Amino acid sequence: MNDSCVDPGLGRLLVEYECGLLSPGEAFRFEVHLLDCDACFRDLVQDTAVAAVLAHRLAARGGDPHSPAAAPVPGARS
């Protein structure tokens, strides 16, 4: 496994990809990049997991980010 991006020019697009800000062509190029780049693929998987936990916590608060959590996050450590 490579710990650094194999093409930093494409790797810098990770956040824009995650936010859906890339054009269809750019998104396709980035997805092809993910096939060859362990570092970006790993970062995408980790970011996706974090986003899922945050979304669950927000939903548990009824959509209010300032409300205490109403339910535990599945798979989260206590």
One Martini backbone bead per residue (centre of mass of N, CA, C, O) as a GRO file, in nm:
protein
   78
    1MET     BB    1   0.097   0.036   0.021
    2ASN     BB    2   0.036   0.371  -0.040
    3ASP     BB    3   0.078   0.685   0.143
    4SER     BB    4   0.074   0.833  -0.139
    5CYS     BB    5  -0.003   1.005  -0.397
    6VAL     BB    6   0.033   0.936  -0.745
    7ASP     BB    7  -0.153   1.218  -0.816
    8PRO     BB    8  -0.180   1.525  -0.690
    9GLY     BB    9  -0.357   1.661  -0.908
   10LEU     BB   10  -0.597   1.461  -0.836
   11GLY     BB   11  -0.597   1.438  -0.522
   12ARG     BB   12  -0.705   1.740  -0.474
   13LEU     BB   13  -1.018   1.641  -0.554
   14LEU     BB   14  -1.155   1.498  -0.314
   15VAL     BB   15  -1.347   1.711  -0.189
   16GLU     BB   16  -1.500   1.780  -0.448
   17TYR     BB   17  -1.604   1.495  -0.488
   18GLU     BB   18  -1.758   1.461  -0.215
   19CYS     BB   19  -1.938   1.735  -0.290
   20GLY     BB   20  -2.011   1.740  -0.607
   21LEU     BB   21  -1.812   1.962  -0.785
   22LEU     BB   22  -1.766   1.795  -1.027
   23SER     BB   23  -1.750   1.715  -1.321
   24PRO     BB   24  -1.808   1.441  -1.495
   25GLY     BB   25  -1.515   1.421  -1.604
   26GLU     BB   26  -1.366   1.463  -1.336
   27ALA     BB   27  -1.498   1.231  -1.183
   28PHE     BB   28  -1.395   1.010  -1.367
   29ARG     BB   29  -1.092   1.064  -1.332
   30PHE     BB   30  -1.098   1.016  -1.025
   31GLU     BB   31  -1.206   0.724  -1.030
   32VAL     BB   32  -0.964   0.614  -1.182
   33HIS     BB   33  -0.757   0.699  -0.971
   34LEU     BB   34  -0.868   0.514  -0.739
   35LEU     BB   35  -0.765   0.243  -0.871
   36ASP     BB   36  -0.439   0.343  -0.820
   37CYS     BB   37  -0.498   0.492  -0.527
   38ASP     BB   38  -0.467   0.415  -0.205
   39ALA     BB   39  -0.476   0.688  -0.056
   40CYS     BB   40  -0.745   0.802  -0.174
   41PHE     BB   41  -0.923   0.563  -0.111
   42ARG     BB   42  -0.882   0.567   0.194
   43ASP     BB   43  -0.981   0.858   0.239
   44LEU     BB   44  -1.265   0.814   0.129
   45VAL     BB   45  -1.352   0.595   0.328
   46GLN     BB   46  -1.305   0.759   0.586
   47ASP     BB   47  -1.487   1.003   0.516
   48THR     BB   48  -1.747   0.837   0.482
   49ALA     BB   49  -1.758   0.733   0.773
   50VAL     BB   50  -1.768   1.005   0.912
   51ALA     BB   51  -2.023   1.111   0.770
   52ALA     BB   52  -2.211   0.888   0.880
   53VAL     BB   53  -2.182   0.955   1.178
   54LEU     BB   54  -2.273   1.250   1.162
   55ALA     BB   55  -2.551   1.194   1.041
   56HIS     BB   56  -2.653   1.020   1.273
   57ARG     BB   57  -2.622   1.230   1.498
   58LEU     BB   58  -2.808   1.440   1.372
   59ALA     BB   59  -3.060   1.260   1.357
   60ALA     BB   60  -3.067   1.203   1.671
   61ARG     BB   61  -3.118   1.532   1.702
   62GLY     BB   62  -3.332   1.618   1.483
   63GLY     BB   63  -3.119   1.820   1.323
   64ASP     BB   64  -2.980   1.929   1.589
   65PRO     BB   65  -2.651   2.020   1.667
   66HIS     BB   66  -2.726   2.119   1.987
   67SER     BB   67  -2.829   1.853   2.063
   68PRO     BB   68  -2.841   1.589   2.232
   69ALA     BB   69  -2.794   1.274   2.206
   70ALA     BB   70  -3.041   1.007   2.160
   71ALA     BB   71  -2.831   0.808   2.019
   72PRO     BB   72  -2.632   0.571   1.943
   73VAL     BB   73  -2.364   0.477   1.756
   74PRO     BB   74  -2.305   0.249   1.543
   75GLY     BB   75  -1.990   0.111   1.636
   76ALA     BB   76  -1.922   0.284   1.863
   77ARG     BB   77  -1.733   0.395   2.106
   78SER     BB   78  -1.762   0.441   2.464
   0.00000   0.00000   0.00000
